[in-house]
Amino acid sequence: MAQKTKYSTDPDTLLAECEVDYYSGTGKGGQNRNRHYNCVRLRHRPTGIIAVGTEERSQRKNRELAIRRLVERIEALNYVKPKRVPTKPSAGAKKARIESKTRVAVKKSARKKVANDDDA
């Protein structure tokens, strides 16, 4: 099984690896929002992940939001699930399991119908 490539989560490195698009958005901000390119879209070239920041009126704040979201997604992509190491049950666990089975068997055998001794 091949190891996945780890991607950097440093904001400066991410910006260098991204295509940055600025565009005007809708919503609060009035004329400032309509006249300026405040919204930011980051497209990470190596992975194709896209992060967008549109909530704030300021381009700088939206860029920070987009970078933060991109870092979260890259960290999730970098996560490698630890390999499970199977373990054998201990001798005590084996003994307890066998005793439990024996107790259940005795309990079930007690539920059986009793044979009539009248015929003897």
N, C-alpha and C positions, 0 to 999 in steps of 0.2 A: 504494500500500500504506500503510495507516494505521499510525502509530507506537503501540505498546502503552503504556498508562499505567504510569508508574513508581510503585511503592508505597514508602513510607518504611520503613526498616529500623531506625529508632530505637526502642528498647524502650519508652520512655514513650509515644511516638506510637502504637505498636502496641497497647499496653494500652488506650489511649483508643478505638481502633477495634475492639476485641474484646469479645465476650461471654465472661465468665469464669464457669465453673461449677466448684464444688468438690463432691467426693463422696468417700465412704469407699471404700477399695479393699481388695484382698485381698493376702495375702503377708506378708512379714516386718514386724514392728512390734508384734505382740501386741495387748494391750488398747488401746494408744494408736491403733493402726491401725483397730481395730474401732469405737472410740467417736468418733473425730474425722474430719472431712472433710479428708483430707490430699492427695488426688489432685486435679489441676488439668486442666481442659480449656479451651483457648482456641479460640474460633471467630472468625476474622477476617472481619468483615462484608463488606468490599468484594470479597474474593476467594472467600470460602467455605472457605478452608483451615482445617483443624482440626489442632491440635497438643496432645498429651497428655503430662503428666508424672506418673508413678505409681511410680517406682522407689524414691524416698527416703521416710523416715518423716516428714520435715518438709514442711509445706505451702509454706514459703518456697523450699526447695530444688527442690521439684517445679514451682513457678511459674517459677523461673529456667530449669529444664530445658525447660519448654514454650515459654518465650519464645525460648530459643536455637534450638529446632527450628523455630519459626515464622519466625525471622529467616532461617535457612538456606533454607527453602522459598520465602520472598518473594524472596530474592536470586536463586534459581534462576528464579523467575518473571520477574524484572526483566532477566535476561540477554538481550541482543540479539546475535544472531550477526552478526559483521562482514560487510559486503558484500564479495563476491569481485570483484576487479578483474581481468578476463581480460587476459593479456599475449600479445604476439606472439613467436614464437621468433626469436632473433637470427639474423643472417646466418651466423655461424659454426655455430650449431646446425643450420640448414638444410643447410649444406655437409656437415657431419659425417653427417647422416642419409642424404643422397644417396650419399656415399662408402661408408657401411655397406651400403646396399642394393646398390651395385655389387659390393662384395666378396662378398656373399652370392650374388648372381647368378653371378659367376665360379665360386664354389665349387660351386654346383649344376650349372652347365653342365659342369664337370669330371667329374661323376658319370654323364654320359650314356654310352651304349655307343659304342664306336669302330666306325666303318664298316670293313668288310673292304677292304683294298687289293689282295687277291689277284686280283680280276677284271680288273685293268687290263692 
